[in-house]
Amino acid sequence: MILWSALILVIASLCFTSPARAENESNAAVMAAADQFYAALNAMFIGDAGPMEGIWLHEDDVTYMGPDGVFLVGWDS
């Protein structure tokens, strides 16, 4: 009986804490990405575009539309 009670407690604790842990990990990943982006943006403001190029996706389906209306598709564009 004690073994079953312990097993139920372990399973219940895993079920109820996993979403919160996943949410915290997800929030931490978003915050890390934002920190990386703003560090790259600040580097770009002083003339170093390297960090920004490093965080952008280098794929064919990436798109960019600038403030002047230019629409580019693909990293090579």
C-alpha positions as CSV (number, residue, x, y, z in Angstrom):
1,M,0.0,0.0,0.0
2,I,2.8,2.4,0.9
3,L,4.5,1.6,-2.4
4,W,1.4,2.4,-4.4
5,S,0.9,5.6,-2.5
6,A,4.5,6.7,-3.2
7,L,4.1,5.8,-6.9
8,I,0.9,7.8,-7.2
9,L,2.5,10.8,-5.5
10,V,5.5,10.6,-7.9
11,I,3.3,10.3,-11.0
12,A,1.0,13.2,-9.8
13,S,4.0,15.4,-9.1
14,L,5.4,14.8,-12.6
15,C,2.0,15.5,-14.2
16,F,1.4,18.7,-12.3
17,T,4.9,20.2,-12.4
18,S,5.9,19.5,-16.0
19,P,3.8,22.2,-17.7
20,A,5.2,24.8,-15.3
21,R,8.7,23.6,-15.9
22,A,8.2,23.6,-19.7
23,E,6.8,27.1,-19.5
24,N,9.8,28.3,-17.6
25,E,12.1,26.7,-20.0
26,S,10.2,28.2,-22.9
27,N,10.3,31.7,-21.3
28,A,14.0,31.3,-20.7
29,A,14.5,30.4,-24.4
30,V,12.6,33.5,-25.5
31,M,14.5,35.7,-23.2
32,A,17.8,34.3,-24.4
33,A,16.8,34.9,-28.0
34,A,15.7,38.4,-27.2
35,D,19.0,39.1,-25.4
36,Q,21.0,37.7,-28.4
37,F,18.9,39.8,-30.8
38,Y,19.4,43.1,-28.9
39,A,23.1,42.5,-28.4
40,A,23.4,41.9,-32.2
41,L,21.3,45.0,-32.9
42,N,23.5,47.1,-30.7
43,A,26.6,45.8,-32.5
44,M,25.0,46.7,-35.8
45,F,24.4,50.3,-34.6
46,I,28.2,50.7,-34.3
47,G,28.9,49.1,-37.7
48,D,29.4,45.4,-36.9
49,A,26.7,43.4,-38.8
50,G,28.4,40.1,-38.0
51,P,26.4,39.2,-34.9
52,M,23.1,40.0,-36.6
53,E,24.1,37.8,-39.6
54,G,24.8,35.0,-37.2
55,I,21.4,35.0,-35.6
56,W,19.3,35.3,-38.8
57,L,18.1,32.2,-40.5
58,H,20.2,31.3,-43.6
59,E,17.6,29.5,-45.6
60,D,15.8,29.8,-48.9
61,D,12.4,30.6,-47.4
62,V,13.6,33.6,-45.3
63,T,11.9,36.8,-46.3
64,Y,12.7,40.5,-45.7
65,M,10.6,43.6,-46.5
66,G,12.4,46.8,-45.7
67,P,10.9,50.2,-45.0
68,D,11.5,51.2,-48.6
69,G,9.1,48.5,-49.8
70,V,11.9,46.1,-51.1
71,F,10.8,42.5,-50.7
72,L,13.6,39.9,-50.7
73,V,13.2,36.1,-50.5
74,G,16.1,33.8,-49.5
75,W,19.3,34.4,-47.7
76,D,21.3,34.9,-50.9
77,S,19.0,37.8,-51.8
